[in-house]
Amino acid sequence: MKRTKHSILNTRSLVMMAALVAIQIVLARYLSIQSEVFRVSFETIPLALAGLWLGPTAGVIVALVSDLLGTVISGIGLYFPPLSLGPMVFGFLCGISARYVFRSSMSETKDAWKVLTTVILAGIINSFVVGVLTFTWYQVAVMGTEGAFWGLAAANFLSRLATKPVTIVASALVVFLVNRAAYRPVVSRIVPRPQA
């Protein structure tokens, strides 16, 4: 199979993905605020950029690699694979939206609503659907939390309502600003978008 300059397996794309993985690990493991009740983190920003700039496959790869490496680096010790599903779905949705739904480079000012809509909808699905279910599964399977699965899921959903909407909107604004500032002058020269 011939690899073109648009392939995610070319050197430029791999370097871009590695940089986004590094940024994601720093944001998730070292610049997040976490307690037993809630967590505030902007770790989805690099995942959104990976999906928007490099496509859905790259969004999934960046999410999976950063989650695996982040677990090893932070010394948690136990990796629970289902917890990676939320970030993977988020990166995938951002990539699918950019590539197949909106079909644009998302670098134009008139396309600002596309970037914001993509990141907000992907964030809602990540946090309130996939995230709630996988974290509840983690609580039951690994932490041994007792209680009905759906009761715990409802409690997790309600606890996320306190911080996640603000975090999702703030992340979407940051992604929009970074995309607007960096895509055309920098990223488009490093990693050209494939034609849909």
C-alpha positions in Angstrom: 0.0 0.0 0.0 1.4 3.3 -1.0 1.7 6.0 1.7 1.0 9.5 0.6 2.0 12.7 2.3 -1.5 12.7 3.8 -1.1 9.4 5.6 -1.1 9.5 9.4 2.0 7.2 9.2 4.3 9.8 7.7 7.0 11.4 9.8 5.3 14.8 10.1 2.0 13.4 11.3 3.7 11.1 13.8 5.8 14.0 15.2 2.6 16.1 15.5 0.8 13.2 17.2 3.8 12.8 19.6 3.7 16.5 20.5 -0.1 16.3 21.2 0.4 13.1 23.3 3.0 15.0 25.4 0.7 18.0 25.8 -2.2 15.8 26.8 -0.2 13.9 29.4 0.9 17.2 31.0 -2.6 18.6 31.0 -4.2 15.4 32.3 -1.7 14.3 34.9 0.0 17.5 36.1 -2.2 20.5 35.4 -5.6 19.0 36.5 -7.5 19.6 39.8 -8.8 16.5 41.3 -10.6 15.5 44.5 -12.7 12.5 45.4 -15.8 14.3 44.3 -14.8 16.1 41.1 -12.1 16.6 38.5 -11.3 19.7 36.4 -9.0 19.1 33.5 -8.4 20.4 30.0 -6.9 17.1 28.7 -9.3 16.9 25.8 -7.8 19.9 24.0 -4.9 18.0 22.4 -7.4 15.2 21.5 -9.7 17.6 19.8 -6.8 19.1 17.8 -5.5 15.7 16.8 -9.0 14.7 15.5 -9.5 18.1 13.8 -6.1 18.3 12.2 -5.1 14.7 11.5 -8.4 12.8 11.4 -10.3 10.3 13.4 -7.7 7.6 13.5 -5.1 10.0 14.8 -7.5 11.3 17.4 -8.0 7.7 18.7 -4.3 6.9 18.6 -3.4 10.1 20.5 -6.0 9.3 23.1 -5.0 5.7 23.6 -1.2 6.4 23.7 -1.5 9.3 26.0 -3.7 7.3 28.4 -1.3 4.4 28.4 1.8 6.5 28.9 0.1 8.8 31.4 -0.8 5.8 33.5 2.7 4.5 33.5 4.3 7.9 34.1 2.0 8.8 37.0 2.7 5.5 38.7 -0.9 4.5 39.1 0.0 1.0 38.3 -3.4 -0.4 37.3 -4.5 0.4 33.8 -8.3 -0.1 33.3 -8.8 -0.2 29.4 -12.5 0.8 29.4 -11.5 4.2 30.9 -9.7 4.9 27.6 -12.9 4.6 25.7 -14.1 8.1 26.5 -11.0 10.0 25.3 -10.9 7.7 22.2 -14.5 8.4 21.3 -13.9 12.1 21.8 -10.9 12.2 19.4 -12.8 10.0 17.0 -15.8 12.2 17.0 -13.8 15.4 16.4 -12.0 13.7 13.5 -15.2 12.3 11.9 -16.9 15.7 12.2 -14.0 17.6 10.6 -13.4 15.0 7.9 -16.9 13.8 6.9 -19.6 16.0 8.4 -18.3 19.5 8.0 -15.7 18.8 5.3 -13.6 21.8 5.7 -10.2 22.8 7.1 -11.9 24.5 10.0 -9.4 27.3 9.7 -11.7 29.9 8.3 -13.3 32.5 10.6 -16.7 31.6 9.2 -16.2 28.0 10.3 -15.8 28.9 14.0 -19.2 27.5 14.8 -18.1 24.2 13.4 -15.1 23.9 15.7 -17.1 25.0 18.7 -20.1 22.6 17.9 -17.8 19.7 17.3 -15.8 20.0 20.5 -18.9 20.7 22.7 -20.9 17.8 21.3 -18.0 15.4 21.5 -17.3 16.7 25.1 -20.9 16.0 26.1 -20.9 12.5 24.7 -17.4 11.8 26.3 -18.3 13.2 29.7 -21.9 12.4 30.2 -22.4 9.1 28.3 -19.1 7.2 27.8 -17.3 8.7 30.8 -20.2 8.1 33.3 -20.6 4.5 32.2 -16.9 3.6 32.1 -16.1 5.3 35.4 -19.0 3.5 37.1 -17.7 0.3 35.7 -14.3 1.1 37.1 -15.8 1.9 40.5 -17.6 -1.5 40.6 -15.0 -3.7 39.0 -11.7 -2.2 40.4 -12.5 -0.1 43.4 -15.2 -2.5 44.8 -17.7 0.2 45.4 -21.0 -1.4 46.5 -24.3 -0.4 45.1 -26.5 -0.8 42.0 -24.6 0.1 38.8 -27.3 2.5 37.6 -27.5 4.2 41.0 -23.8 4.8 40.9 -24.0 5.9 37.3 -26.7 8.5 38.3 -24.6 9.8 41.1 -21.6 10.1 38.8 -23.7 11.9 36.2 -24.9 14.4 38.9 -21.4 15.0 40.2 -20.2 15.8 36.7 -22.9 18.4 36.3 -21.0 20.6 38.7 -17.8 21.0 36.7 -18.0 19.4 33.2 -20.3 21.9 31.4 -17.9 24.8 32.2 -14.8 22.7 31.4 -16.4 21.5 28.1 -17.2 25.1 27.0 -13.8 26.4 28.1 -12.0 23.6 26.2 -14.0 24.3 23.1 -13.0 28.0 23.3 -9.3 27.1 23.7 -9.5 24.6 20.8 -11.1 27.3 18.7 -8.5 29.9 19.5 -5.5 27.5 19.0 -7.0 26.2 15.8 -7.6 29.7 14.5 -4.1 30.9 15.5 -2.1 27.8 14.5 -3.8 25.9 11.7 -3.3 28.1 8.7 0.2 29.5 9.4 1.7 26.4 11.1 -0.2 23.2 11.0 -1.4 23.3 7.4 2.3 23.6 6.3 3.3 20.6 8.5 0.4 18.3 8.0 -1.7 19.0 5.0 -5.3 17.9 5.3 -6.3 15.0 3.1 -9.1 15.6 0.6 -12.4 14.2 1.8 
